[in-house]
Amino acid sequence: MKEKPNYYAIIPAEVRYADITPNAKLLYAEITALCNMNGKCCASTSYFASLYEVSRVSIQKWLKVLEDKKYIKRTIIYKDGSKHILHRYITLVNNPNKQKLTDNSNINIKNNNITYSNKGKSKISKLDEQINEWQEAKKLL
Protein backbone atom coordinates (compact mmCIF):
# COMPACT_ATOMS: atom_id res chain seq x y z
CA MET A 1 0.00 0.00 0.00
CA LYS A 2 1.27 3.45 -0.94
CA GLU A 3 2.08 5.74 2.00
CA LYS A 4 -0.20 8.81 2.16
CA PRO A 5 0.63 12.19 3.73
CA ASN A 6 -0.39 12.64 7.36
CA TYR A 7 -1.86 16.12 7.80
CA TYR A 8 -5.31 17.72 7.92
CA ALA A 9 -7.19 19.40 5.08
CA ILE A 10 -9.96 22.00 5.01
CA ILE A 11 -12.87 22.32 2.59
CA PRO A 12 -14.88 25.49 3.30
CA ALA A 13 -18.63 25.47 2.62
CA GLU A 14 -18.16 27.69 -0.43
CA VAL A 15 -16.12 24.89 -2.08
CA ARG A 16 -17.98 21.95 -0.49
CA TYR A 17 -21.31 23.02 -2.01
CA ALA A 18 -19.93 24.39 -5.27
CA ASP A 19 -21.04 22.97 -8.60
CA ILE A 20 -17.71 21.23 -9.27
CA THR A 21 -16.69 17.58 -9.30
CA PRO A 22 -16.06 15.81 -6.00
CA ASN A 23 -12.50 15.13 -7.16
CA ALA A 24 -11.84 18.85 -7.67
CA LYS A 25 -13.09 19.41 -4.11
CA LEU A 26 -10.75 16.70 -2.84
CA LEU A 27 -7.85 18.29 -4.71
CA TYR A 28 -8.74 21.65 -3.15
CA ALA A 29 -8.57 20.00 0.29
CA GLU A 30 -5.11 18.60 -0.52
CA ILE A 31 -3.95 22.04 -1.64
CA THR A 32 -5.18 23.57 1.65
CA ALA A 33 -3.21 20.97 3.57
CA LEU A 34 -0.04 21.72 1.62
CA CYS A 35 -0.61 25.49 1.92
CA ASN A 36 -0.93 25.10 5.68
CA MET A 37 2.77 24.18 5.83
CA ASN A 38 4.17 27.37 4.27
CA GLY A 39 1.37 29.44 2.77
CA LYS A 40 1.66 28.04 -0.73
CA CYS A 41 1.55 24.65 -2.43
CA CYS A 42 4.56 23.71 -4.53
CA ALA A 43 3.38 20.19 -5.42
CA SER A 44 3.52 19.27 -9.08
CA THR A 45 0.75 17.89 -11.26
CA SER A 46 2.68 14.60 -11.29
CA TYR A 47 2.69 14.53 -7.47
CA PHE A 48 -1.11 14.88 -7.32
CA ALA A 49 -1.60 12.35 -10.14
CA SER A 50 0.52 9.81 -8.29
CA LEU A 51 -1.15 10.55 -4.95
CA TYR A 52 -4.68 10.03 -6.28
CA GLU A 53 -3.73 7.46 -8.94
CA VAL A 54 -5.21 9.42 -11.82
CA SER A 55 -3.78 10.94 -14.99
CA ARG A 56 -1.98 14.28 -15.10
CA VAL A 57 -4.73 15.43 -17.50
CA SER A 58 -7.37 14.81 -14.80
CA ILE A 59 -5.36 16.85 -12.28
CA GLN A 60 -4.92 19.66 -14.80
CA LYS A 61 -8.69 19.73 -15.43
CA TRP A 62 -9.45 19.88 -11.70
CA LEU A 63 -6.88 22.65 -11.20
CA LYS A 64 -8.40 24.63 -14.08
CA VAL A 65 -11.89 24.32 -12.57
CA LEU A 66 -10.60 25.50 -9.17
CA GLU A 67 -8.77 28.40 -10.80
CA ASP A 68 -11.76 29.36 -12.99
CA LYS A 69 -13.98 29.43 -9.87
CA LYS A 70 -11.33 31.62 -8.20
CA TYR A 71 -10.68 29.18 -5.34
CA ILE A 72 -6.97 28.96 -6.18
CA LYS A 73 -4.38 31.02 -8.01
CA ARG A 74 -1.55 29.37 -9.94
CA THR A 75 1.68 31.31 -10.31
CA ILE A 76 4.55 30.46 -12.64
CA ILE A 77 7.88 32.27 -12.46
CA TYR A 78 10.02 31.98 -15.59
CA LYS A 79 13.74 32.48 -16.00
CA ASP A 80 14.36 35.94 -17.49
CA GLY A 81 13.93 35.94 -21.26
CA SER A 82 13.04 32.26 -21.56
CA LYS A 83 10.25 29.74 -21.20
CA HIS A 84 12.21 27.83 -18.56
CA ILE A 85 10.13 27.56 -15.38
CA LEU A 86 12.05 28.51 -12.25
CA HIS A 87 9.20 28.10 -9.78
CA ARG A 88 5.54 27.11 -9.85
CA TYR A 89 3.13 27.26 -6.94
CA ILE A 90 -0.54 27.39 -5.99
CA THR A 91 -2.07 29.72 -3.42
CA LEU A 92 -5.58 29.84 -2.00
CA VAL A 93 -7.63 32.87 -3.02
CA ASN A 94 -9.68 32.93 0.21
CA ASN A 95 -7.45 31.05 2.61
CA PRO A 96 -9.63 28.93 4.96
CA ASN A 97 -6.60 28.41 7.21
CA LYS A 98 -7.26 31.85 8.72
CA GLN A 99 -9.76 31.88 11.56
CA LYS A 100 -11.39 34.71 13.51
CA LEU A 101 -10.17 34.71 17.09
CA THR A 102 -11.17 36.99 19.92
CA ASP A 103 -9.43 38.67 22.79
CA ASN A 104 -11.74 36.69 25.13
CA SER A 105 -11.21 33.28 23.48
CA ASN A 106 -11.64 30.18 25.59
CA ILE A 107 -10.09 26.80 24.88
CA ASN A 108 -11.77 23.95 26.71
CA ILE A 109 -10.37 20.45 26.89
CA LYS A 110 -12.57 17.61 28.06
CA ASN A 111 -11.85 13.90 27.48
CA ASN A 112 -9.07 14.82 25.02
CA ASN A 113 -11.55 16.78 22.86
CA ILE A 114 -10.78 20.42 22.23
CA THR A 115 -13.56 23.00 21.90
CA TYR A 116 -13.12 26.66 21.15
CA SER A 117 -15.52 29.43 22.13
CA ASN A 118 -15.42 32.87 20.61
CA LYS A 119 -16.58 35.96 22.62
CA GLY A 120 -15.73 39.62 22.24
CA LYS A 121 -14.00 41.64 19.52
CA SER A 122 -12.73 39.52 16.58
CA LYS A 123 -9.30 39.62 15.01
CA ILE A 124 -7.74 37.55 12.23
CA SER A 125 -5.14 34.93 13.15
CA LYS A 126 -3.51 31.99 11.44
CA LEU A 127 -4.96 28.56 12.11
CA ASP A 128 -1.45 27.31 12.97
CA GLU A 129 -1.33 29.70 15.93
CA GLN A 130 -4.68 28.40 17.16
CA ILE A 131 -3.53 24.80 16.80
CA ASN A 132 -0.32 25.58 18.68
CA GLU A 133 -2.41 27.03 21.52
CA TRP A 134 -4.53 23.88 21.57
CA GLN A 135 -1.49 21.62 21.58
CA GLU A 136 0.06 23.56 24.47
CA ALA A 137 -3.21 23.41 26.41
CA LYS A 138 -3.53 19.67 25.72
CA LYS A 139 -0.04 19.09 27.19
CA LEU A 140 -1.40 20.33 30.52
CA LEU A 141 -3.77 17.33 30.76
PADO-172948 format. One record per residue (C-alpha): x, y, z; residue in one letter. Coordinates in steps of 0.02 Angstrom, whole numbers, plus 32768, in hexadecimal, padded with zeros to 4 digits. Layout:
N
- east:north:up:residuo
- X:Y:Z:A
...
This chain:
141
- east:north:up:residuo
- 8000:8000:8000:M
- 803F:80AC:7FD1:K
- 8068:811F:8064:E
- 7FF6:81B9:806C:K
- 8020:8262:80BA:P
- 7FEC:8278:8170:N
- 7FA3:8326:8186:Y
- 7EF6:8376:818C:Y
- 7E99:83CA:80FE:A
- 7E0E:844C:80FA:I
- 7D7C:845C:8082:I
- 7D18:84FA:80A5:P
- 7C5C:84F9:8083:A
- 7C74:8568:7FEA:E
- 7CDA:84DD:7F98:V
- 7C7D:844A:7FE7:R
- 7BD6:847F:7F9C:Y
- 7C1C:84C4:7EF8:A
- 7BE4:847D:7E52:D
- 7C8A:8426:7E30:I
- 7CBD:836F:7E2F:T
- 7CDD:8316:7ED4:P
- 7D8F:82F4:7E9A:N
- 7DB0:83AE:7E81:A
- 7D71:83CA:7F33:K
- 7DE6:8343:7F72:L
- 7E78:8392:7F14:L
- 7E4B:843A:7F63:Y
- 7E54:83E8:800E:A
- 7F00:83A2:7FE6:E
- 7F3A:844E:7FAE:I
- 7EFD:849B:8053:T
- 7F60:8419:80B3:A
- 7FFE:843E:8051:L
- 7FE1:84FA:8060:C
- 7FD2:84E7:811C:N
- 808A:84B9:8124:M
- 80D1:8559:80D6:N
- 8044:85C0:808A:G
- 8053:857A:7FDB:K
- 804D:84D1:7F87:C
- 80E4:84A2:7F1E:C
- 80A9:83F2:7EF1:A
- 80B0:83C4:7E3A:S
- 8026:837E:7DCD:T
- 8086:82DA:7DCC:S
- 8086:82D6:7E8A:Y
- 7FC9:82E8:7E92:F
- 7FB0:826A:7E05:A
- 801A:81EB:7E61:S
- 7FC7:8210:7F09:L
- 7F16:81F6:7EC6:Y
- 7F46:8175:7E41:E
- 7EFB:81D7:7DB1:V
- 7F43:8223:7D12:S
- 7F9D:82CA:7D0D:R
- 7F14:8303:7C95:V
- 7E90:82E4:7D1C:S
- 7EF4:834B:7D9A:I
- 7F0A:83D7:7D1C:Q
- 7E4E:83DB:7CFD:K
- 7E27:83E2:7DB7:W
- 7EA8:846D:7DD0:L
- 7E5C:84CF:7D40:K
- 7DAD:84C0:7D8C:V
- 7DEE:84FB:7E35:L
- 7E49:858C:7DE4:E
- 7DB4:85BC:7D77:D
- 7D45:85BF:7E12:K
- 7DC9:862D:7E66:K
- 7DEA:85B3:7EF5:Y
- 7EA3:85A8:7ECB:I
- 7F25:860F:7E6F:K
- 7FB3:85BD:7E0F:R
- 8054:861E:7DFC:T
- 80E3:85F3:7D88:I
- 818A:864D:7D91:I
- 81F5:863F:7CF5:Y
- 82AF:8658:7CE0:K
- 82CE:8705:7C96:D
- 82B8:8705:7BD9:G
- 828C:864D:7BCA:S
- 8200:85CF:7BDC:K
- 8262:8570:7C60:H
- 81FA:8562:7CFF:I
- 825A:8592:7D9C:L
- 81CC:857D:7E17:H
- 8115:854C:7E14:R
- 809C:8553:7EA5:Y
- 7FE5:8559:7ED4:I
- 7F99:85CE:7F55:T
- 7EE9:85D4:7F9C:L
- 7E83:866C:7F69:V
- 7E1C:866E:800B:N
- 7E8B:8610:8083:N
- 7E1F:85A6:80F8:P
- 7EB6:858C:8168:N
- 7E95:8638:81B4:K
- 7E18:863A:8242:Q
- 7DC7:86C7:82A4:K
- 7E03:86C7:8356:L
- 7DD2:8739:83E4:T
- 7E28:878E:8474:D
- 7DB5:872A:84E8:N
- 7DD0:8680:8496:S
- 7DBA:85E5:8500:N
- 7E08:853C:84DC:I
- 7DB3:84AD:8537:N
- 7DFA:83FE:8540:I
- 7D8B:8370:857B:K
- 7DAF:82B7:855E:N
- 7E3B:82E5:84E3:N
- 7DBF:8347:8477:N
- 7DE5:83FD:8458:I
- 7D5A:847E:8447:T
- 7D70:8535:8422:Y
- 7CF8:85BF:8453:S
- 7CFD:866B:8407:N
- 7CC3:8706:846B:K
- 7CED:87BD:8458:G
- 7D44:8822:83D0:K
- 7D84:87B8:833D:S
- 7E2F:87BD:82EE:K
- 7E7D:8755:8264:I
- 7EFF:86D2:8291:S
- 7F50:863F:823C:K
- 7F08:8594:825D:L
- 7FB8:8556:8288:D
- 7FBD:85CD:831C:E
- 7F16:858C:835A:Q
- 7F4F:84D8:8348:I
- 7FF0:84FF:83A6:N
- 7F87:8547:8434:E
- 7F1E:84AA:8436:W
- 7FB5:8439:8437:Q
- 8003:849A:84C8:E
- 7F5F:8492:8528:A
- 7F50:83D8:8506:K
- 7FFE:83BB:854F:K
- 7FBA:83F9:85F6:L
- 7F44:8363:8602:L
